[in-house]
C-alpha cells in the first residue's frame, strides 16, 4: 500500500493559490480527505486536489464555493503571455488547460478585431464558478459588444463585472483574487472614461498581479493620467514600464506604445509619437493585433492617418471600420453616464481635425501635418462648427475626447 505524503498548510496554500486560513478551516471541517491534526496545525495530503471533489459550501460562513480551496487560475491568459511575436495561434493551441485556451482565443479575437467571435467564445464563461474565467469573460464581452455595436450588452457585461468584483471582496478570499478583480473592473472603467466608483485604487494591487497583467495595468494607469491631462505622467509611466519589463508581453507592449504616442501627440512631439506607433505596429502586425489602433484613433490625433493611410491603406481601412463600430457604442455608454456629449456625427477625418483644432493647432499646422491643403482644413473646420452648432474653439472642446 502506497504511503501518503503530507505537506504543511502553508505549502498547500501556495500550491493551491489560497489563504492558509482557508486551508485550516476546510481541514477542521473535515472537508480535506486524509488531513491530519498535528499539534496546533494540520498536515495536508500532498496529492489533495479540490478540483476533483464536489464543491461544497463552508458551514455557516457565507463564503461562496469559489472562494474555498480551488486551484488558482489567472485571468486573461493571453495578455499574461510573453509569447513569440508572429506565433500567437500556435501558442494558444499549445495551452494545456482547455478553459484557458478558450479564454485566450477570445482575447485573440478581441485584439484582432473579430468582435463577434470574441463574444461567442467568451459568453459561456460569464456564469463560471471560477472568478478568473468570469472576470475574463465579463471584460471581454464588455469590449467585444462595443465592437459589435451592442451597447446594451456591453453595459450589462460591465455591470456584472463590477458587481462580481465588489461581492468578491471577502476577508477570506486571497489577495490575488482581489487584485484580479480590481484590475478587470478598473480596466473597463478607465477605457470607457468612467469613474471607478467603489473599486479600490489599482496602484495598491500592482505587486499582486502577474507579469503581463501588471504591464497592462501600467498602460491603464498611463491612460488614466492621460484622462487627467497629466501627459508627462502618462508618458513617463508608459516609457518606464516598457523599459523596466523583464519580458516583452505583446498585448500590453502594443498598448503602452500607443498610450505613449497619445501623450506625445498632446505635447506636439509628433516625430516621437510616430516612432511609438511604428514600434507598436511592428509587434501587432505579425499577429494581426489591429483592434487597439482603432479603439485609440481619436486620441491619437491624426497619427493613424499619417502613419497608415499611405504606408498600409488596407490596414487603414480596417482600422477606420473598427473605429466607427467601437466609438458608436462607446458613446452610447459614455455620454449618458458622464453627461459629456462626445461628438457622434463627425467623420473620422473631421474628428481628427476637430481634436487638433480644439487643442490649439492652427489650420496651417493641421494641413502640413495631415498633408492636405490649408483650404481643405478650413472648410472642414467650418463644416464641423455647423454640425456641432458651435462657433469657437472653446465650445468645440466640449464635444471632444479629454
N, C-alpha and C positions, 0 to 999 in steps of 0.2 A: 504494500500500500504506500502510495507516494506521500511523503511528509509535506504538510502545509507550511509554506514560508510566510513570515509576517513582516509588516513594516509599521513604523510609528504613525500616529495620526498626522504629524507634520509632513512626513513623506507621502502619505496618502493624499493629503490636501494639495500638495504641489503637483502630484501626478494627475489628479482629477480636476485641478483648477477650481477648488472651492475653499471655503474657510475651514480652519481647524475646528471651530465651534460646531460647524455643520456636521463634520465627521463624528465628533463626540456625541452630539445629540442623536444621530442616527444609530450609533453603536449602542448607546444607553437605552434606546427604544427597541432594541432587538431587531433592527432593520438591516444590519450588515451580517449576513450569514458567516459564522465562524469567527467573529470578532471576540477577542479575549480581554477580560479586565486584567490590567497589570498595574498594581499599586494605585495611583490616582488617575491613571490614564488608560488608554486602550491600545491593543495590538490589532492591526487590521490585516486580513489575508492579502498578500501582495498581488494575487490574481483577481481581487474583487473588481468587478466591472458592473456598475449600476445600470449601464445601458442594456445589460442582458436581463435585468429584473423588471418586473412590472412596477411602474411608478406608483408611489403611494404618497399621501399627504402626511406630513408630520402631525402627530396627535396634538390637536388643540392649539398649535402655534400660529395658524393662519398663513403660513408661508406657502406660496404656490409651489406645485410639484417641481417646476423648472428650476427653482432656487434651492432645491435639495441637492443631493450629490449627483451631479451629471458631468460627464466629460466636458471640458471647456473647449468651445469652438469659437474662433474669431469670426466677426462679421466681415463682409466684403473681401473674400479671399483673393480675388484678382488684384484689387487695389493694394493688398498686402504683399503682393508677389514681386520679387525682383527678377522677373522672367527675361529671357534674352529677347531683345527687340527683333521683331520680324517672325517670331515663333510663338505667338500668343496662343493659337489654337492647339498647337502641339502640346504646349504647357498645360492648357486646360484639360485636354483629353487624358493627360497622364496623372491628373489628380486622383488619389486613391479613394477618396470619400465621394460617394455619388451625390450627396446633397451639396457639398462644397463645389462639386463640378457643375451642378445646375445653377447655383448662385453665381459662380464665376462666369458661366456662359451668359447669364442675364446681364451681368456687368459689361461683358464684352459687347453685347447687343446695344446696351445703352450708350457706351462710349464710342461706338462706331455708327451711331445714328440710326439704329434699327429699333425704333421705339416700340412698335407692335410686338416684335419678337421678345423684347425685354419684358414687357408687361405680361405676356402669355407665359413666359418661363418663370417669372418671379411670383406671380399671383398665388400659385398653390401653397406658397410658404407664408402667406400673410397670417395664417392661424396656427403656425407651427408651435409646438411646445418649447422648442429651443429658441431662446431670445436672440442668438446670433442670426439665425435664419429669419426670424420675424423682423428684426431691425433692418436687416439687409433688404428683405422683400419690401418693407414699407418705404424705405428710402428710394429703392429702385423704381417702385411703382409711382411714387410721387413725381419723379422726373421723367419717367417714360410716358406717363399720361399727359404731362405738359407737352412733350414732343408729339403726342398723338392728337392733340387738340381737345383732350378730355379734361378740362379744368376741374369739373366736379369730382372726378375720380382721383385726381391729384390732391385735391383738398381733403378728400376722405382718407387717403393713404397717409397724408401728413398728420391729420388729426389723430389717427390710430397710433402713429409713431409717438407723438407727444404724450398720449395717454399711457402707452406702454412704458415709456421711459419713466414717467412720474410714478406709476404704480410699481416699478421695479426697484425703487429706492427703499428697499427693506434693509434693516440693520444687518441681517444675517446673509445678505447676498454679497458675493465677492466684489471688491472694488473694481475689478476688471469688467464686471457686468455694468457697473455704474459708468465707467469710462466709455464703454462701447455705446451705451445709450446716450450719454451726453454728446458724444461725437456725432452720432447719426442725427439726433434732433437739432443740434446746432448747425450742422451742415445744411439741412433743409431750410432752416430759418434764415440763415445768412444769405444763401444763394437766392432766396426769394425776397431779400431785403426787408425781412420782417423781424420784429423783436423776438428774443428768445424766451420771454416770459419767465416762468419759474425754473427753467433749466439752469443748473449751476454753470459758472464760467468754464469754458473748455480748457483754459490755460492750466487750471488746477488738476487736470486729468491727463495731461500730455505724457507724463512719465509712466502711466499705466497702459499706454497704447503700444501695439506692436509697430515695427519699423515703417511699413508702408502707410498704415493708417496715421501714424504720428506725422509723417511727412505731409500727407494730405491735410491733416489738421492744421499744419503750419500754413498751407495755402488758404484754408478757411480763415485763419487769424489775419493773414495778409489782406484777404478780401474784406474782412471786417474793418481793418484800418483804412482801406480804400473808401469804404462807405462813409467812414467818419472824416473823410477828406484829409487824412494824415498820410499823404503819398510817400513821404520819406520813410515812415514806419512800415508802410506796405512794401516798399522796395527792399528795405533792409531785411525785413522778415523773410521775404521770398529768396533773396540772394544768399543770405546766411544759411537758410535751410538747404539750399542747393549745394552750397559749398561744404557744409558740415555732415551731410548724409553719407554714411559709410558705403551705402549701396545705391544703385540707380533703380528706383521704382518707377517704371514708365508712366503710369497713370498720374501719380502725384507730381512727377517731374514736369510733364507737359503742362499741367495746370499752374505750377509755380512759375514757369517761364511766361505763361500768358498773363498771370496777375502782375508780374514784374513789368511786362510790357504795358499794361494798363496804367500803372503808376508813372512810368516814364513818359507815356503819351500826355498825361496831365501836366508833366513838367516841361513839355515840348522838347524832350530829348529823343527825337524820333529815330535817329540812327541807331541808338542803343536799344530802343524799343523793337525795331525791326530785327536786330540781332537775336533778341529773345524769341521772337516769333519764328525766326529761322531755326533756332535750336529746338523749339517745341515741335515744329513740323518734321524735322529730321527724325525725331523719336516717334511721332504719331503716325507718319505716313506709311511706314512698312507694315503696320498692323491695322491701318485704316481707322485710327482713333480720331475721327474728324469732328465729333459732336461738340467738344469744348470750344472749338473755333466759332461755331455757330451760336452757341449759348452766350459767348462773351462779345459778340460782334459789336453791339452798340458801345460798350465800354472800351473797346479797342480803338475807337475814334478814327476810322479810316484805314487802319493797318491791314485789315482783311482785303480791302480794295487795292491798296498799294502793293501788298505782297503777292496776292493770289491772282488778281484779275488778268494780268498779262503772263505771269510765270506758270500758272496752272489753272486755266479757265474752267476745266471740268470740275476741279475741286472747289473753285469759287462758286460755281452754280449750285453744287451740293450744299456748301456752307450757307449760302443765302436761303435755300429752301429750308434748311434746319432752323435758321434764324426766324423766318416768318412763322413756321409752325410752333416753335417753342415760345417766342415772345408773345404771340396772341393769347395763349393760355396763361403764361406768366402774368400778364397784365390783369387777366380776369381774377386772379388771386391777389396780386399785389395791390392793385388800385383800390378795391373796396376796403381791404384791410388797413391800408395806410392813409387813405384819403388823398394820396398823391397821384394825380392823373397823368401818368407817363403817356406820352403821345401814342395813339394806336392807329392813326390814319396817314402816317408818312411812309414812303418807300424807304428801303434800307439806305439808299443814297441820300435821300432827304434827311433821314435821321442822323446820318454821319455828319452832314454839313451843319445841321442844327446843333449837334453836340459840340462841334468845333467852334461854331459862331457864338454859342452861349458861353463858352469858356474864354472868350476874348480874342479869338483868331479873327483877323481881317479877311475880307473876301479875297484879296490878292494872295495872302498866305495860304488860304484853303485851296485856291486854284493851283498854285505851284505844287502843293503837297499832293493833291489828287490828280495832277497832270491834266487839268481841263482849263478852259478859258475863264478869265475873271467874270466875263459877262454871263457865262453859264451859272457860275456860283451865285451871282447877284440875282439872276432870275429865279434860281431855286430858293434863295432866301425869301424873296417876295412871295413865292408860292407857299412856302412854309408858314409865313406870317398869316396869309389868308386862310389856310387850312386850320390853323390853331386859333385864329381870332386874336392875335397878339400884335403889338406894334413896337416892341423894344426887346433888347437882349435880356433884360431882367425878367420880363414876362415870359419870354421863351424858355428861360431856365427852369420855370416851374413845371414844364412838360418833359424835361429831360431826366435821364438817369443821374443819380448823385455820383 
